[in-house]
Amino acid sequence: MQFDDVIRQRYSVRSYRGTPIPDDVLQRVLDAFVLAPTAANRQPIGLVVIKTEGREQELHRVYNAEWFARQPPLVVCACAVPEAAWRRRDGKHYADVDVTIAMDHLILAATNEGLGTCWIGAFDPVAAREVFGLPQGVEPIAMTPLGYPADEMPAKLRKPKEQLIHWERW
């Protein structure tokens, strides 16, 4: 698929077929996460992959939507290790930014493979830490179901380019 097509075809999927993801497809999607750039190449990122079968109740605790825990074959949780991240002069760590870039790579690679995703940020972080087995110092940042869409892409509603892009000054 052409990159422009990938960007235009990505949408937030909220209905999945339970079809298993072939291992070669999954590996290409996971490779995209690993290959993403991070500030100063510190790579303060990690990804936990969970098969949903048999884990539906646990995953439902993390995010209370039936399509999240019961429909897709996999759910992934992108995590940050803030202490390992590069810091700007004012002390701001870039772990969240690094995870966001890596997650976007994963989502676009999934779209390229015909898979659906839905960026989830409104999850229960305490439940996520427990369900995904995160050690101290590792923070859940975002997650997504991963599977083949069972719905159709809705129309994209976007602000006009002129409202979002500013030349030289805001």
N, C-alpha and C positions, 0 to 999 in steps of 0.2 A: 504494500500500500504506500502511496506517496505521503510524505510527511504532512502536507496540507490536508489531505484526506483524513489522516489520523486525528489531527486537531479538530477538524469539523465533525467527525463522527463520534468523538468521545462525549458521553453524557452520563448522568447519574442514574445508574440502573437500580431499580427497586423491585425487580422480579427476575428470578433466575430459574433456569432448568437445572436439574440435579446432575446433569451429564458430567462425568469425570473429565478432568483436564489431563490430556496426554503429558507425560513427563517431559518430553522435549519442548513442548509449548511452555510449560511451567518454568523450566530451566531458563529459557530465553527471557521470560518476564522477570525472574529473580536476578538474572545477570544484569538487566537494566538498572535495578536498584543498586547493585554493587558498583557498577561503572559510573554512577552519578558523581559529579564533582562535589567536593566539600571544601570549606575554607581551610587554607593552608594544608590541604590534603590530610587533615587529621582523622577523618572518617569516624566521628563520634556517633555512629548510627548502628542500628541493628534491626532485624526483621524477625518476627515470630510468625510462623505459619501453622495454622491449626486446621485439621480436618473437622468439618462440622458434624459429621455423622457420630452420634453418641454423645456429643458435647453441646447439644442444642440448649439445654437448660442453663448451663454455665454461661454460654455466649449470650443468652437472653438477659442475664444479669448485667452484662457489660453494656449492651445496647438493646433497648426494649422495642424491637421491631421484628415481626415474624419473618420477613424476607431476609433479614440479616443472619439469623441463627439457624433457620431451617431449610432455606432453599439452595444457597450456593454450596458447592463442595468444599470450599476453603474460605477462611477469613485470615487476613494478615494484619499484624499490628506493627507499625513503624515506630521505633523507639530512639531516644536520644540518650547520650551519656554526657551531660553538661560539663563535668569535670575534665573530660578529654577534648573538649571543643576549643577552637581558636577563639581568642577574645580581642575585641576591638580596643582601642586606646581608652575608651571610657568604661571598660570592663564588661560590656555586653557580650555574652557568649553567643556563638552562632550555631549551636546544636539544633535548635528548632528550625532554623533556615536550612541547614544541611539535610535534616530529615525530610523537610518539605520538598526540596529539590529531588531527593532520591525517590520519594513517594510519587512525585509527578512523573519521573522517568518510568517507574513501575506501571503507573496507570496508563501512560501513553503506549508502552510496550504491550500491555494487556489489550488495549483497543486494537493495536496492530494485529494481534493474534485472534481477533474476533471475540475476545472476552469482555465481560462487563465488570465495572467497578462502581463504587459510590463512596466518595470521601466522607468519612465519619469522624467528626470532632466532638460531637455531643454525647460522648460515652461516659460511663462511670469509671473514673480513674482508679478508684480503690478496687472495684471488681476486676478491672483490666489487669491490675498488678497481680491479683490472685490467680485469675484464670490463665493468664499468659506466663505465669511463673517468673515475674521480673525481679531480679535481685536489687538490693539497695543501690542507689545511684543511677538506675536506669529508669527513664520516664517514658510512659506511653504518650505519643504525640498525635498519631492519626491511625485510622484503620480503614480497611475496605473489605467487603466481601469480594470474592473472586470466582467467577463462573460464567457460563454462557447465558446471555440475556434471554428472557422469555417475554420481553415487552418490546415496544417500538420506541425509537428516539423521538421525544417531543420536540416541538419548535424551540429553538434557542432564543431566549430573551436577553439581549445585551444592550447596554447603553451605547449611544453613538460614539464612535472613535474620538470625535472632537471633545467629548466630555472626559475622556480618560487619558488622552495623550497631550502633554504640554511641552511646547518647544521653548527651551531655555529658562522659562519661569512658570511657576504654578500660577 
